[in-house]
Amino acid sequence: MKGYSLRKISLIAATIAGGIVAVAGVTGLSVGAVTGLNMGQPLSWPASGSSCSAPQLAGTAVNVTLSNMGGPMMGGGSGMMPGGGSGGMARGAMRLSSDRAIVGHGTVSFLVTNNGSVSHELVVLPLSGSQTVGTRPLSGETKVEEAGSVGEASSTCGAGAGEGIAPGASSWVTLKLAPGRYELVCNLPGHYSAGMYTELTVS
C-alpha cells in the first residue's frame, strides 16, 4: 500500500511539473511571436500612469499628459510618425493636455506623463502678443522652431532635456516663468501638427 501511495504521489508531481513546463513553453512562444511582430523590439503599450517616481517638485505644480491614438506598434515606439516622420498624421490624432490653464509667475514645475504608445516630450515656448497656439510654422522635419524655449522635459524618468519620454514614463522640469502666455508643445517630428500643443497663461 505504501508503494502504491508513493507511485501515485510521484505520478501527480510529474504531471504538475509537465504542466508547468508546457505553460512556460507556450508563454515563451507567445512573447517570441509578439516580439517578432515588432522587428525584434518589445512592444510598448499605453499606460494609465507613470512607471517613474518623481522627486518633490518646487513651486506650483502643473501636470501635463501626453497621448496619441493608434495601436502600440504605431511608430515602433520611437516617436516618429508613419512614413519616416513626414507628418502625415491628422491633426487631433495626438494630444497634450495640462491640468492648469493659468498659474502665478515664479517657480513652476511641470510633471509630464506619457500615456501614449510612442515617445513624446514637453517644450515650453513663449507666445507673442497676437500669436495663437497651434499656428507655428513647421520646418522640413515637421518640427517648430525652438528658439526662445524656456525649458523642456524629455528625459525618461529624469529631469530636463533628454531623448524623449518613453511610453508609460514621466519627466519633469522646474522653471522660473515671467508673466505672459506660453505654448506647451511636443516637438518630435510630426507631433505638433498632429495636435500636441496647449496654452498656459502665467499671471
C-alpha positions as CSV (number, residue, x, y, z in Angstrom):
1,M,0.0,0.0,0.0
2,K,2.9,2.3,0.9
3,G,4.5,1.7,-2.5
4,Y,1.2,2.4,-4.3
5,S,0.9,5.8,-2.4
6,L,4.5,6.8,-3.3
7,R,3.9,5.9,-7.0
8,K,0.7,7.9,-7.0
9,I,2.4,10.9,-5.4
10,S,5.3,10.6,-7.9
11,L,2.8,10.5,-10.8
12,I,0.9,13.6,-9.6
13,A,4.2,15.5,-9.1
14,A,5.4,14.5,-12.6
15,T,2.0,15.7,-14.1
16,I,2.2,19.0,-12.3
17,A,5.8,19.6,-13.4
18,G,4.9,18.7,-17.0
19,G,2.0,21.2,-16.9
20,I,4.4,24.0,-15.7
21,V,6.9,23.2,-18.4
22,A,4.1,23.3,-21.0
23,V,2.8,26.7,-19.8
24,A,6.3,28.2,-19.7
25,G,6.8,26.9,-23.3
26,V,3.6,28.5,-24.6
27,T,4.4,31.8,-22.8
28,G,7.8,31.8,-24.3
29,L,6.4,31.2,-27.8
30,S,3.8,34.0,-27.3
31,V,6.4,36.5,-26.2
32,G,8.7,35.5,-29.0
33,A,5.8,35.9,-31.6
34,V,4.8,39.3,-30.2
35,T,8.4,40.5,-30.2
36,G,8.9,39.2,-33.8
37,L,5.9,41.3,-34.9
38,N,7.7,44.4,-33.8
39,M,11.0,43.7,-35.6
40,G,12.8,42.3,-32.5
41,Q,11.8,45.1,-30.1
42,P,9.3,44.5,-27.3
43,L,6.0,46.3,-27.9
44,S,5.3,49.5,-25.8
45,W,1.8,49.6,-24.5
46,P,0.0,52.7,-23.4
47,A,0.0,53.3,-19.6
48,S,-2.6,55.0,-17.5
49,G,0.1,56.2,-15.1
50,S,3.8,56.6,-14.9
51,S,6.4,53.9,-14.0
52,C,8.6,56.7,-12.6
53,S,8.9,58.2,-9.2
54,A,9.3,61.9,-9.4
55,P,11.0,63.8,-6.6
56,Q,9.2,66.5,-4.6
57,L,8.9,69.4,-7.1
58,A,9.2,73.1,-6.2
59,G,6.7,75.8,-6.8
60,T,3.4,75.5,-8.5
61,A,2.8,72.0,-9.9
62,V,1.4,71.6,-13.4
63,N,0.6,68.0,-14.5
64,V,0.9,67.5,-18.3
65,T,-0.4,64.4,-20.0
66,L,0.8,63.3,-23.5
67,S,-1.2,60.8,-25.5
68,N,-1.9,59.5,-29.0
69,M,-4.4,57.5,-30.9
70,G,-3.4,54.2,-32.6
71,G,-2.1,50.9,-31.6
72,P,1.1,50.0,-29.7
73,M,3.0,49.4,-32.9
74,M,2.4,52.9,-34.3
75,G,5.8,54.4,-34.9
76,G,7.6,51.5,-33.3
77,G,7.9,53.4,-30.0
78,S,10.4,55.9,-31.4
79,G,8.1,58.9,-31.5
80,M,8.5,59.1,-35.3
81,M,5.4,59.4,-37.5
82,P,4.5,56.7,-40.0
83,G,6.2,57.3,-43.3
84,G,9.6,58.3,-41.7
85,G,8.4,61.3,-39.9
86,S,6.6,63.0,-42.8
87,G,3.9,64.4,-40.5
88,G,1.1,62.7,-42.4
89,M,-0.9,62.2,-39.3
90,A,-4.2,64.1,-39.0
91,R,-4.5,67.0,-36.5
92,G,-6.1,65.7,-33.3
93,A,-4.5,62.3,-33.6
94,M,-2.2,63.2,-30.7
95,R,-2.9,65.3,-27.6
96,L,-1.0,67.3,-25.0
97,S,-3.2,68.4,-22.1
98,S,-2.5,70.3,-18.8
99,D,-4.4,70.3,-15.6
100,R,-4.0,74.1,-15.3
101,A,-4.6,76.9,-17.8
102,I,-3.3,79.7,-15.5
103,V,-0.6,79.8,-12.9
104,G,1.1,82.5,-11.0
105,H,4.5,83.8,-12.1
106,G,7.7,82.5,-10.4
107,T,8.7,78.9,-9.8
108,V,6.6,76.4,-11.8
109,S,7.2,72.7,-12.0
110,F,5.9,70.5,-14.8
111,L,5.4,66.8,-14.2
112,V,4.9,65.3,-17.7
113,T,3.4,61.8,-18.1
114,N,3.4,59.9,-21.4
115,N,0.2,57.9,-21.6
116,G,0.8,57.2,-25.3
117,S,2.3,54.3,-27.2
118,V,5.2,56.3,-28.7
119,S,7.8,58.7,-27.3
120,H,6.8,62.3,-26.6
121,E,8.3,65.4,-24.9
122,L,7.3,68.8,-23.5
123,V,8.9,72.0,-24.7
124,V,7.8,75.4,-23.2
125,L,7.8,78.2,-25.7
126,P,6.7,81.9,-25.1
127,L,3.8,83.2,-27.2
128,S,4.0,86.7,-28.7
129,G,1.1,89.2,-28.2
130,S,-1.2,88.1,-31.1
131,Q,0.2,84.6,-31.7
132,T,-2.2,81.7,-31.1
133,V,-1.4,78.1,-30.2
134,G,-1.1,75.5,-33.0
135,T,-0.1,78.1,-35.6
136,R,3.7,77.9,-35.5
137,P,5.4,77.3,-38.9
138,L,6.9,73.8,-39.5
139,S,10.3,73.0,-40.7
140,G,11.2,70.3,-43.3
141,E,11.4,67.9,-40.3
142,T,7.8,68.8,-39.4
143,K,9.0,70.4,-36.2
144,V,8.7,74.0,-34.9
145,E,11.5,76.4,-34.1
146,E,12.6,76.1,-30.5
147,A,14.5,79.4,-30.3
148,G,13.4,81.2,-27.1
149,S,12.4,78.0,-25.4
150,V,12.4,78.4,-21.6
151,G,12.8,74.7,-20.9
152,E,11.8,71.2,-21.6
153,A,11.1,67.8,-20.1
154,S,12.1,65.0,-22.4
155,S,14.2,62.7,-20.2
156,T,12.6,59.3,-19.4
157,C,12.3,59.1,-15.6
158,G,14.5,62.2,-15.2
159,A,14.6,65.9,-15.2
160,G,15.1,68.3,-18.1
161,A,16.2,67.5,-21.7
162,G,16.8,64.0,-23.0
163,E,16.0,61.7,-25.9
164,G,12.2,61.6,-25.3
165,I,9.8,60.3,-22.7
166,A,9.2,56.6,-23.2
167,P,5.6,55.3,-23.2
168,G,4.4,54.8,-19.6
169,A,7.1,57.0,-18.2
170,S,7.4,60.6,-16.9
171,S,9.8,63.5,-17.0
172,W,9.9,66.8,-15.1
173,V,11.3,70.3,-15.1
174,T,11.2,73.3,-12.8
175,L,11.3,76.7,-14.4
176,K,11.1,80.4,-13.4
177,L,8.3,81.8,-15.5
178,A,7.7,85.5,-16.1
179,P,4.1,86.7,-16.6
180,G,2.9,86.1,-20.1
181,R,1.5,83.4,-22.4
182,Y,3.3,80.2,-23.2
183,E,2.7,77.3,-25.6
184,L,3.4,73.8,-24.2
185,V,4.3,71.6,-27.2
186,C,5.6,68.2,-28.1
187,N,8.2,68.9,-30.8
188,L,9.1,65.4,-32.0
189,P,8.7,65.2,-35.8
190,G,5.0,65.5,-36.8
191,H,3.7,65.7,-33.3
192,Y,2.9,69.4,-33.2
193,S,1.0,69.2,-36.4
194,A,-0.9,66.2,-35.0
195,G,-2.3,68.4,-32.2
196,M,0.3,68.3,-29.4
197,Y,0.1,71.8,-28.0
198,T,-1.8,73.8,-25.4
199,E,-1.7,77.2,-23.9
200,L,-0.6,78.2,-20.4
201,T,-1.1,81.7,-19.0
202,V,1.3,83.0,-16.3
203,S,-0.2,85.8,-14.3
